[in-house]
């Protein structure tokens, strides 16, 4: 049965959640405090790059199922379910900052009390939040509107940037932490259209749902860090991490995903969630040493790659590097915690100059680096006058370059490949020097 839903926060999670729920027939009211952003969204202008989302957004705005407002009251009064899709940035100690989640929960409960709304409402924590957040939201709701029927649910998202629409519309699983039967029935009704192929909706207690999200992200971060640590060993002994990846990935107990060695993980989830789980488990006296090791390995991976560049040149003072890729992964414009940014900072600090190109993340990069680096119009333009090429993000358009053009454009025919895009044996035939991750270096003699 179609419902009216409120989505508070039009960041990555909120925008995908609201748009996809509207696509399934619900009326969705998205709320954000940024008036300019709301105005642009009303016109169908996307604030993020996510393949396929723009067309669904435009369609649902046009048919009236998806609207945007700065007025929280409008969404609270009209909706039966209010999704809290708010930022939970890390504090200095690594803990998740819950001020936005708790503040909106309090404001929404206050509106319900002031408007004397007796209808049953469900507040859904969609943001990634630490264990016991549902308890804190429930406490605030009961304190603010003690006599009103409001249930609090934990419903973490598992969206991959670049594949978020597909992940929402055809999820591997849905996780719902809830204890009140009416809320469980509503959440089941909302999500059943997305799991008709038989994928499960897991109903569990709120704490278990909250931990499930962190556990998933931190486990995947550990897989990446394991392969990155192993790649360092491979370089020492002359093995090939790519062959090892295929060898272990074919084991059904392990699987093929998140086994690619590279510059380390980044983005809005893994770094933040790893820090938050470390903080939470330390505070509970149940330290997760493996997760701490994964975080440390992630830092060392980008440092090792920088050292590889520094060792090749002895000094980077006055050197110019072409950098392909700025987003933390392909098919997104998200540069949060991007390994490319860590690399740029190290290069600039060493006296080098950087010219960068990315198909989607240039504007977000300019907000951070301004005129400290140069920006190219395309991947070929990026090469001009550079001493070497660095590949930091595995965009498809970087996978089949014209190596002759590349050689002629670079002052020195050198590639530092942080994503293992090319086969070293193929590169050996081109006359290029080639340094990648966990594989033999090609040093033309």
Long-range contacts (C-beta under 8 A, 24 or more apart in sequence): 1-189, 2-26, 2-27, 3-27, 3-79, 3-80, 3-81, 3-186, 3-189, 3-190, 4-28, 4-29, 4-78, 4-79, 4-80, 5-29, 5-79, 5-80, 5-81, 5-82, 5-83, 5-190, 6-31, 6-75, 6-76, 6-78, 6-79, 6-81, 6-82, 6-83, 7-31, 7-75, 7-83, 7-85, 8-32, 8-72, 8-75, 8-82, 8-83, 8-84, 8-85, 8-86, 8-104, 8-108, 9-84, 9-85, 9-86, 9-87, 9-100, 9-127, 10-34, 10-37, 10-38, 10-41, 10-47, 10-68, 10-85, 11-85, 11-86, 11-87, 12-48, 12-50, 12-159, 12-161, 12-164, 12-268, 12-334, 13-85, 13-126, 13-127, 13-157, 13-159, 14-83, 14-85, 14-86, 14-126, 15-41, 15-47, 15-48, 15-50, 15-53, 15-57, 16-50, 16-53, 16-157, 16-159, 16-164, 16-165, 16-168, 17-83, 17-85, 17-126, 17-157, 17-168, 18-66, 18-83, 18-85, 19-53, 19-56, 19-57, 19-60, 19-66, 20-56, 20-165, 20-168, 20-169, 21-190, 22-56, 22-60, 22-65, 22-66, 23-56, 23-59, 23-60, 23-169, 24-193, 24-194, 25-65, 25-193, 26-65, 26-190, 27-64, 27-65, 27-78, 28-60, 28-65, 28-66, 28-67, 29-67, 29-68, 29-69, 29-74, 29-75, 29-78, 29-79, 30-66, 30-67, 30-68, 30-69, 30-75, 31-68, 31-69, 31-70, 31-71, 31-72, 31-74, 31-75, 32-68, 32-70, 33-70, 34-70, 35-70, 38-68, 38-69, 38-70, 41-68, 42-67, 42-68, 48-332, 48-333, 48-334, 49-331, 49-332, 49-333, 49-360, 50-161, 50-162, 50-164, 50-165, 50-332, 51-162, 51-163, 51-165, 51-331, 52-165, 52-166, 53-164, 53-165, 56-165, 72-104, 72-107, 72-108, 72-111, 73-111, 73-115, 76-108, 76-111, 76-112, 76-115, 76-117, 76-121, 77-111, 77-115, 77-117, 79-121, 80-119, 80-120, 80-121, 80-122, 80-186, 81-121, 81-122, 81-124, 81-186, 81-190, 82-108, 82-121, 82-122, 82-123, 82-124, 83-124, 83-126, 83-155, 84-123, 84-124, 84-125, 84-126, 84-127, 84-137, 85-126, 85-127, 86-127, 87-127, 88-127, 88-128, 88-129, 88-272, 88-276, 89-272, 90-272, 90-275, 90-276, 93-279, 94-275, 94-276, 94-278, 94-279, 95-130, 95-275, 95-276, 95-279, 95-280, 96-128, 96-129, 96-130, 96-272, 96-276, 98-129, 98-130, 98-133, 98-136, 101-125, 101-127, 101-129, 101-133, 101-137, 102-136, 102-137, 102-140, 105-137, 105-140, 105-141, 105-152, 106-140, 106-141, 106-144, 109-140, 109-141, 109-144, 109-145, 109-148, 109-150, 110-144, 110-145, 112-145, 112-148, 112-150, 113-144, 113-145, 113-148, 117-148, 118-148, 118-149, 119-149, 120-149, 120-150, 120-151, 120-182, 121-148, 121-149, 121-150, 121-151, 122-150, 122-151, 122-152, 122-153, 122-183, 122-186, 122-187, 123-150, 123-151, 123-152, 123-153, 124-152, 124-153, 124-154, 124-155, 124-187, 125-152, 125-153, 125-154, 125-155, 125-156, 125-210, 126-155, 126-156, 126-157, 128-156, 128-157, 128-213, 128-214, 128-217, 128-269, 128-272, 128-273, 128-276, 129-154, 129-210, 130-210, 130-214, 130-276, 130-277, 130-279, 130-280, 131-207, 131-210, 131-211, 131-280, 132-207, 132-210, 133-210, 134-177, 134-206, 134-207, 134-209, 134-210, 135-206, 151-178, 151-180, 151-182, 151-183, 152-206, 153-177, 153-178, 153-183, 153-187, 153-206, 154-178, 154-206, 154-209, 154-210, 155-187, 155-209, 156-209, 156-210, 156-212, 156-213, 157-213, 158-213, 158-216, 161-267, 161-268, 161-329, 161-331, 161-332, 161-334, 162-329, 162-330, 162-331, 162-332, 163-331, 168-194, 169-194, 170-194, 170-197, 170-199, 171-195, 171-199, 172-199, 173-199, 173-200, 173-201, 173-202, 174-199, 174-200, 174-201, 174-202, 175-202, 175-204, 175-209, 175-212, 175-213, 176-201, 176-202, 176-203, 176-204, 176-209, 177-203, 177-204, 177-205, 177-206, 177-207, 177-208, 177-209, 177-210, 178-203, 178-206, 179-205, 179-206, 213-273, 214-273, 214-276, 214-277, 214-280, 215-277, 217-269, 217-270, 217-273, 217-274, 218-270, 218-273, 218-274, 218-277, 218-288, 218-291, 218-294, 220-258, 220-270, 221-265, 221-270, 221-273, 221-274, 221-291, 221-294, 221-295, 221-298, 222-290, 222-291, 222-293, 222-294, 223-258, 223-259, 224-258, 224-260, 224-262, 224-264, 224-265, 224-270, 224-294, 224-298, 225-264, 225-265, 225-293, 225-294, 225-295, 225-297, 225-298, 225-301, 226-294, 226-297, 227-259, 227-260, 227-261, 227-438, 228-261, 228-262, 228-264, 228-297, 228-298, 228-301, 228-437, 229-297, 229-301, 230-261, 230-438, 231-261, 231-437, 231-438, 232-301, 232-304, 232-438, 234-438, 234-439, 235-438, 235-439, 238-440, 239-438, 240-438, 240-439, 240-440, 241-420, 241-437, 241-438, 241-439, 242-420, 242-438, 242-439, 244-438, 260-419, 260-420, 261-420, 261-437, 261-438, 262-301, 262-339, 262-394, 262-418, 262-419, 262-420, 262-437, 263-301, 263-302, 263-305, 263-339, 263-340, 263-343, 263-392, 263-418, 263-419, 263-437, 264-297, 264-298, 264-299, 264-301, 264-302, 264-339, 264-342, 265-298, 265-328, 265-339, 266-328, 266-329, 266-336, 266-337, 266-338, 266-339, 267-328, 267-329, 267-334, 267-336, 267-337, 267-338, 268-334, 268-336, 268-337, 270-337, 271-295, 271-298, 271-337, 272-337, 274-298, 302-339, 302-342, 302-343, 302-346, 303-346, 305-343, 305-416, 305-418, 305-437, 306-343, 306-346, 306-347, 308-416, 308-435, 309-347, 309-388, 309-390, 309-416, 309-435, 310-350, 312-388, 312-414, 312-416, 312-433, 312-435, 313-387, 315-350, 315-351, 316-347, 316-350, 316-351, 316-352, 317-350, 317-351, 317-352, 318-351, 318-352, 318-353, 319-351, 319-352, 319-353, 319-387, 319-388, 320-352, 320-353, 320-354, 320-355, 320-385, 320-386, 320-387, 320-411, 321-347, 321-352, 321-353, 321-354, 321-355, 321-386, 321-387, 321-388, 321-389, 321-390, 322-355, 322-356, 322-357, 322-376, 322-382, 322-383, 322-386, 322-388, 322-389, 322-390, 322-410, 323-354, 323-355, 323-356, 323-357, 323-382, 323-389, 323-390, 323-392, 324-356, 324-357, 324-358, 324-379, 324-382, 324-389, 324-390, 324-391, 324-392, 324-393, 324-395, 324-398, 325-357, 325-358, 325-391, 325-392, 325-393, 325-394, 325-395, 325-398, 325-419, 326-356, 326-357, 326-358, 326-361, 326-362, 326-364, 326-365, 326-392, 326-393, 327-358, 327-360, 327-361, 327-364, 327-393, 328-393, 329-393, 329-394, 330-393, 330-394, 330-395, 330-396, 332-360, 332-361, 333-360, 333-361, 333-363, 333-364, 334-361, 334-364, 335-361, 335-364, 335-365, 335-368, 338-392, 338-393, 339-392, 339-418, 340-392, 340-393, 341-365, 341-368, 341-369, 343-390, 343-392, 343-418, 344-369, 344-373, 348-372, 348-373, 355-382, 355-384, 355-385, 355-386, 356-382, 357-381, 357-382, 358-393, 358-395, 359-395, 359-397, 361-393, 380-405, 380-409, 383-409, 383-410, 384-409, 385-411, 386-410, 386-411, 387-411, 387-412, 387-414, 388-412, 388-414, 388-415, 388-416, 389-414, 389-415, 389-416, 390-415, 390-416, 390-418, 391-415, 391-416, 391-417, 391-418, 391-419, 391-421, 392-418, 392-419, 393-419, 394-419, 394-421, 403-427, 403-430, 403-432, 404-430, 406-432, 407-431, 407-432, 413-444
